[in-house]
Amino acid sequence: MPISRLMANIDLTPEQKHVLELAFNHALRKLDLVDRDDPICDLIAKRMIDISMRGVTDAVALAEITVREIKQPALKNHEPQSSPIAEKGRISATPAGKMSSG
């Protein structure tokens, strides 16, 4: 399991390790990941450890935050590109009803 391998290099209490393991498994279930050898599992484990080091100690919260942070960059990449029409003031109507750039 990727999280166990990473935790071996960090000074954690048995309770902290248990919380990380629970949170890791919860996050993988939320993401429908089954293959623990999938490279995304390493990314999730690293991110989760970073988040736990920020003081998040609840397994469910740790999993939720990790999933949200993992998904966030993917959502940014799929945002619609801005268009001149969407940008205020970029296009205005002429008196004849035709569009002109402004």
N, CA and C atoms as an extended XYZ file, in Angstrom:
306
Properties=species:S:1:pos:R:3:atomname:S:1:resname:S:1:resid:I:1 pbc="F F F"
N         0.847       -1.176        0.000 N   MET     1
C         0.000        0.000        0.000 CA  MET     1
C         0.894        1.240        0.000 C   MET     1
N         0.658        2.185       -0.926 N   PRO     2
C         1.534        3.359       -1.036 CA  PRO     2
C         1.631        4.181        0.247 C   PRO     2
N         0.548        4.329        0.972 N   ILE     3
C         0.588        5.174        2.166 CA  ILE     3
C         1.463        4.546        3.250 C   ILE     3
N         1.440        3.228        3.383 N   SER     4
C         2.274        2.557        4.391 CA  SER     4
C         3.751        2.759        4.097 C   SER     4
N         4.096        2.674        2.832 N   ARG     5
C         5.491        2.854        2.422 CA  ARG     5
C         5.953        4.282        2.734 C   ARG     5
N         5.107        5.266        2.487 N   LEU     6
C         5.468        6.651        2.748 CA  LEU     6
C         5.498        6.968        4.246 C   LEU     6
N         4.597        6.351        5.003 N   MET     7
C         4.544        6.602        6.441 CA  MET     7
C         5.768        6.057        7.160 C   MET     7
N         6.424        5.098        6.562 N   ALA     8
C         7.595        4.497        7.203 CA  ALA     8
C         8.711        5.518        7.405 C   ALA     8
N         8.720        6.565        6.591 N   ASN     9
C         9.772        7.578        6.664 CA  ASN     9
C         9.408        8.767        7.549 C   ASN     9
N         8.242        8.693        8.191 N   ILE    10
C         7.755        9.819        8.989 CA  ILE    10
C         7.523        9.351       10.421 C   ILE    10
N         7.839       10.211       11.370 N   ASP    11
C         7.631        9.889       12.777 CA  ASP    11
C         6.166       10.154       13.138 C   ASP    11
N         5.370        9.091       13.164 N   LEU    12
C         3.945        9.184       13.480 CA  LEU    12
C         3.603        8.236       14.614 C   LEU    12
N         2.589        8.604       15.383 N   THR    13
C         2.097        7.694       16.415 CA  THR    13
C         1.289        6.592       15.742 C   THR    13
N         1.083        5.478       16.428 N   PRO    14
C         0.235        4.423       15.855 CA  PRO    14
C        -1.170        4.935       15.507 C   PRO    14
N        -1.704        5.844       16.320 N   GLU    15
C        -3.041        6.397       16.036 CA  GLU    15
C        -3.021        7.235       14.757 C   GLU    15
N        -1.988        8.042       14.565 N   GLN    16
C        -1.879        8.853       13.355 CA  GLN    16
C        -1.772        7.963       12.112 C   GLN    16
N        -0.998        6.873       12.228 N   LYS    17
C        -0.877        5.936       11.106 CA  LYS    17
C        -2.222        5.300       10.791 C   LYS    17
N        -2.959        4.941       11.836 N   HIS    18
C        -4.264        4.317       11.651 CA  HIS    18
C        -5.236        5.281       10.950 C   HIS    18
N        -5.229        6.541       11.366 N   VAL    19
C        -6.096        7.552       10.750 CA  VAL    19
C        -5.735        7.724        9.275 C   VAL    19
N        -4.445        7.789        8.976 N   LEU    20
C        -4.017        7.930        7.584 CA  LEU    20
C        -4.437        6.730        6.738 C   LEU    20
N        -4.304        5.539        7.280 N   GLU    21
C        -4.714        4.345        6.538 CA  GLU    21
C        -6.215        4.342        6.276 C   GLU    21
N        -7.007        4.695        7.298 N   LEU    22
C        -8.458        4.773        7.117 CA  LEU    22
C        -8.821        5.827        6.076 C   LEU    22
N        -8.207        6.998        6.188 N   ALA    23
C        -8.494        8.086        5.254 CA  ALA    23
C        -8.080        7.713        3.832 C   ALA    23
N        -6.935        7.067        3.688 N   PHE    24
C        -6.453        6.663        2.369 CA  PHE    24
C        -7.436        5.692        1.714 C   PHE    24
N        -7.871        4.695        2.456 N   ASN    25
C        -8.825        3.728        1.909 CA  ASN    25
C       -10.154        4.399        1.557 C   ASN    25
N       -10.598        5.321        2.391 N   HIS    26
C       -11.833        6.052        2.130 CA  HIS    26
C       -11.713        6.882        0.845 C   HIS    26
N       -10.587        7.568        0.687 N   ALA    27
C       -10.363        8.391       -0.507 CA  ALA    27
C       -10.340        7.536       -1.771 C   ALA    27
N        -9.683        6.383       -1.702 N   LEU    28
C        -9.638        5.505       -2.879 CA  LEU    28
C       -11.029        5.006       -3.246 C   LEU    28
N       -11.848        4.683       -2.234 N   ARG    29
C       -13.228        4.265       -2.510 CA  ARG    29
C       -14.019        5.400       -3.159 C   ARG    29
N       -13.855        6.624       -2.664 N   LYS    30
C       -14.567        7.769       -3.229 CA  LYS    30
C       -14.181        8.010       -4.685 C   LYS    30
N       -12.942        7.696       -5.018 N   LEU    31
C       -12.445        7.896       -6.383 CA  LEU    31
C       -12.588        6.650       -7.256 C   LEU    31
N       -13.199        5.607       -6.698 N   ASP    32
C       -13.383        4.334       -7.407 CA  ASP    32
C       -12.064        3.748       -7.904 C   ASP    32
N       -11.030        3.851       -7.072 N   LEU    33
C        -9.727        3.279       -7.416 CA  LEU    33
C        -9.567        1.942       -6.716 C   LEU    33
N        -9.238        0.931       -7.493 N   VAL    34
C        -9.084       -0.414       -6.951 CA  VAL    34
C        -7.624       -0.847       -6.982 C   VAL    34
N        -6.934       -0.502       -8.048 N   ASP    35
C        -5.541       -0.908       -8.244 CA  ASP    35
C        -4.614       -0.038       -7.397 C   ASP    35
N        -4.077       -0.604       -6.331 N   ARG    36
C        -3.197        0.153       -5.438 CA  ARG    36
C        -1.849        0.467       -6.096 C   ARG    36
N        -1.545       -0.169       -7.222 N   ASP    37
C        -0.307        0.106       -7.938 CA  ASP    37
C        -0.469        1.251       -8.943 C   ASP    37
N        -1.682        1.768       -9.067 N   ASP    38
C        -1.940        2.896       -9.960 CA  ASP    38
C        -1.135        4.100       -9.447 C   ASP    38
N        -0.411        4.792      -10.317 N   PRO    39
C         0.400        5.940       -9.880 CA  PRO    39
C        -0.406        7.026       -9.158 C   PRO    39
N        -1.675        7.135       -9.442 N   ILE    40
C        -2.502        8.136       -8.758 CA  ILE    40
C        -2.576        7.842       -7.262 C   ILE    40
N        -2.455        6.581       -6.881 N   CYS    41
C        -2.489        6.224       -5.458 CA  CYS    41
C        -1.303        6.832       -4.709 C   CYS    41
N        -0.139        6.873       -5.352 N   ASP    42
C         1.019        7.522       -4.738 CA  ASP    42
C         0.777        9.015       -4.570 C   ASP    42
N         0.192        9.628       -5.582 N   LEU    43
C        -0.122       11.045       -5.515 CA  LEU    43
C        -1.099       11.329       -4.378 C   LEU    43
N        -2.115       10.491       -4.259 N   ILE    44
C        -3.107       10.643       -3.189 CA  ILE    44
C        -2.439       10.493       -1.828 C   ILE    44
N        -1.597        9.481       -1.688 N   ALA    45
C        -0.919        9.240       -0.408 CA  ALA    45
C        -0.035       10.422       -0.020 C   ALA    45
N         0.731       10.945       -0.966 N   LYS    46
C         1.608       12.087       -0.680 CA  LYS    46
C         0.794       13.317       -0.295 C   LYS    46
N        -0.258       13.580       -1.049 N   ARG    47
C        -1.098       14.745       -0.754 CA  ARG    47
C        -1.747       14.599        0.615 C   ARG    47
N        -2.213       13.390        0.920 N   MET    48
C        -2.879       13.141        2.193 CA  MET    48
C        -1.924       13.354        3.365 C   MET    48
N        -0.703       12.899        3.229 N   ILE    49
C         0.287       13.100        4.292 CA  ILE    49
C         0.562       14.589        4.466 C   ILE    49
N         0.676       15.318        3.363 N   ASP    50
C         0.885       16.770        3.448 CA  ASP    50
C        -0.275       17.443        4.182 C   ASP    50
N        -1.490       17.035        3.853 N   ILE    51
C        -2.669       17.623        4.493 CA  ILE    51
C        -2.699       17.283        5.981 C   ILE    51
N        -2.342       16.053        6.313 N   SER    52
C        -2.337       15.675        7.734 CA  SER    52
C        -1.288       16.477        8.506 C   SER    52
N        -0.199       16.823        7.853 N   MET    53
C         0.846       17.618        8.500 CA  MET    53
C         0.380       19.057        8.747 C   MET    53
N        -0.686       19.476        8.048 N   ARG    54
C        -1.265       20.804        8.277 CA  ARG    54
C        -2.195       20.801        9.482 C   ARG    54
N        -2.407       19.605       10.075 N   GLY    55
C        -3.195       19.537       11.300 CA  GLY    55
C        -4.537       18.845       11.174 C   GLY    55
N        -4.878       18.324       10.015 N   VAL    56
C        -6.142       17.607        9.859 CA  VAL    56
C        -5.963       16.218       10.457 C   VAL    56
N        -6.769       15.891       11.471 N   THR    57
C        -6.592       14.625       12.183 CA  THR    57
C        -7.778       13.680       12.060 C   THR    57
N        -8.884       14.125       11.487 N   ASP    58
C       -10.062       13.290       11.317 CA  ASP    58
C        -9.964       12.544        9.985 C   ASP    58
N       -10.165       11.225       10.005 N   ALA    59
C        -9.986       10.402        8.807 CA  ALA    59
C       -10.932       10.814        7.682 C   ALA    59
N       -12.200       11.052        8.008 N   VAL    60
C       -13.170       11.413        6.964 CA  VAL    60
C       -12.818       12.776        6.368 C   VAL    60
N       -12.518       13.733        7.230 N   ALA    61
C       -12.147       15.065        6.745 CA  ALA    61
C       -10.877       14.999        5.906 C   ALA    61
N        -9.936       14.213        6.335 N   LEU    62
C        -8.679       14.043        5.603 CA  LEU    62
C        -8.925       13.477        4.214 C   LEU    62
N        -9.789       12.476        4.129 N   ALA    63
C       -10.122       11.887        2.832 CA  ALA    63
C       -10.844       12.894        1.944 C   ALA    63
N       -11.819       13.610        2.514 N   GLU    64
C       -12.608       14.575        1.738 CA  GLU    64
C       -11.724       15.699        1.193 C   GLU    64
N       -10.867       16.235        2.033 N   ILE    65
C        -9.983       17.325        1.600 CA  ILE    65
C        -9.020       16.838        0.528 C   ILE    65
N        -8.476       15.653        0.724 N   THR    66
C        -7.540       15.102       -0.261 CA  THR    66
C        -8.222       14.905       -1.606 C   THR    66
N        -9.401       14.323       -1.603 N   VAL    67
C       -10.134       14.104       -2.858 CA  VAL    67
C       -10.428       15.440       -3.527 C   VAL    67
N       -10.867       16.409       -2.747 N   ARG    68
C       -11.186       17.728       -3.306 CA  ARG    68
C        -9.944       18.372       -3.926 C   ARG    68
N        -8.813       18.282       -3.238 N   GLU    69
C        -7.587       18.877       -3.765 CA  GLU    69
C        -7.055       18.132       -4.983 C   GLU    69
N        -7.242       16.832       -5.015 N   ILE    70
C        -6.795       16.046       -6.177 CA  ILE    70
C        -7.650       16.386       -7.395 C   ILE    70
N        -8.946       16.553       -7.179 N   LYS    71
C        -9.857       16.842       -8.287 CA  LYS    71
C        -9.768       18.286       -8.756 C   LYS    71
N        -9.400       19.198       -7.894 N   GLN    72
C        -9.413       20.611       -8.209 CA  GLN    72
C        -8.603       20.975       -9.459 C   GLN    72
N        -7.364       20.535       -9.624 N   PRO    73
C        -6.632       20.891      -10.845 CA  PRO    73
C        -7.326       20.365      -12.099 C   PRO    73
N        -7.948       19.206      -12.017 N   ALA    74
C        -8.640       18.659      -13.182 CA  ALA    74
C        -9.810       19.544      -13.576 C   ALA    74
N       -10.506       20.098      -12.602 N   LEU    75
C       -11.623       20.976      -12.903 CA  LEU    75
C       -11.138       22.269      -13.546 C   LEU    75
N       -10.013       22.789      -13.098 N   LYS    76
C        -9.480       24.020      -13.681 CA  LYS    76
C        -9.106       23.823      -15.142 C   LYS    76
N        -8.615       22.645      -15.491 N   ASN    77
C        -8.224       22.376      -16.872 CA  ASN    77
C        -9.416       22.270      -17.795 C   ASN    77
N       -10.616       22.046      -17.266 N   HIS    78
C       -11.799       21.871      -18.099 CA  HIS    78
C       -12.735       23.067      -18.056 C   HIS    78
N       -12.289       24.192      -17.502 N   GLU    79
C       -13.116       25.382      -17.497 CA  GLU    79
C       -13.238       25.894      -18.920 C   GLU    79
N       -14.395       26.408      -19.276 N   PRO    80
C       -14.547       26.930      -20.630 CA  PRO    80
C       -13.641       28.129      -20.848 C   PRO    80
N       -13.122       28.221      -22.041 N   GLN    81
C       -12.274       29.348      -22.385 CA  GLN    81
C       -13.130       30.604      -22.446 C   GLN    81
N       -12.570       31.727      -22.047 N   SER    82
C       -13.343       32.964      -22.116 CA  SER    82
C       -13.485       33.368      -23.574 C   SER    82
N       -14.609       33.944      -23.870 N   SER    83
C       -14.863       34.409      -25.226 CA  SER    83
C       -15.130       35.892      -25.191 C   SER    83
N       -14.925       36.559      -26.290 N   PRO    84
C       -15.189       37.997      -26.308 CA  PRO    84
C       -16.627       38.324      -25.924 C   PRO    84
N       -17.545       37.435      -26.247 N   ILE    85
C       -18.949       37.674      -25.931 CA  ILE    85
C       -19.160       37.656      -24.426 C   ILE    85
N       -18.453       36.784      -23.745 N   ALA    86
C       -18.630       36.651      -22.302 CA  ALA    86
C       -17.958       37.775      -21.523 C   ALA    86
N       -16.993       38.419      -22.133 N   GLU    87
C       -16.264       39.470      -21.439 CA  GLU    87
C       -17.000       40.799      -21.581 C   GLU    87
N       -17.323       41.384      -20.480 N   LYS    88
C       -18.100       42.621      -20.458 CA  LYS    88
C       -17.357       43.736      -21.187 C   LYS    88
N       -18.082       44.376      -22.072 N   GLY    89
C       -17.525       45.526      -22.752 CA  GLY    89
C       -16.691       45.201      -23.969 C   GLY    89
N       -16.416       43.950      -24.233 N   ARG    90
C       -15.590       43.609      -25.390 CA  ARG    90
C       -16.368       43.705      -26.687 C   ARG    90
N       -17.656       43.418      -26.673 N   ILE    91
C       -18.475       43.477      -27.875 CA  ILE    91
C       -19.695       44.325      -27.567 C   ILE    91
N       -19.987       45.223      -28.466 N   SER    92
C       -21.171       46.046      -28.264 CA  SER    92
C       -21.979       46.070      -29.544 C   SER    92
N       -23.228       46.330      -29.400 N   ALA    93
C       -24.114       46.382      -30.562 CA  ALA    93
C       -24.033       47.760      -31.208 C   ALA    93
N       -24.043       47.790      -32.528 N   THR    94
C       -24.083       49.065      -33.248 CA  THR    94
C       -25.532       49.481      -33.364 C   THR    94
N       -25.812       50.731      -33.702 N   PRO    95
C       -27.196       51.163      -33.827 CA  PRO    95
C       -27.986       50.339      -34.827 C   PRO    95
N       -27.326       49.771      -35.848 N   ALA    96
C       -28.029       48.991      -36.854 CA  ALA    96
C       -28.304       47.575      -36.345 C   ALA    96
N       -27.880       47.256      -35.111 N   GLY    97
C       -28.110       45.930      -34.548 CA  GLY    97
C       -26.997       44.943      -34.856 C   GLY    97
N       -25.956       45.385      -35.521 N   LYS    98
C       -24.828       44.513      -35.836 CA  LYS    98
C       -23.827       44.566      -34.695 C   LYS    98
N       -23.076       43.491      -34.554 N   MET    99
C       -22.069       43.434      -33.506 CA  MET    99
C       -20.767       44.017      -34.007 C   MET    99
N       -20.116       44.766      -33.177 N   SER   100
C       -18.784       45.271      -33.524 CA  SER   100
C       -17.900       45.161      -32.308 C   SER   100
N       -16.609       45.008      -32.534 N   SER   101
C       -15.710       44.922      -31.391 CA  SER   101
C       -15.459       46.310      -30.859 C   SER   101
N       -15.334       46.376      -29.556 N   GLY   102
C       -15.239       47.699      -28.967 CA  GLY   102
C       -14.253       47.735      -27.939 C   GLY   102
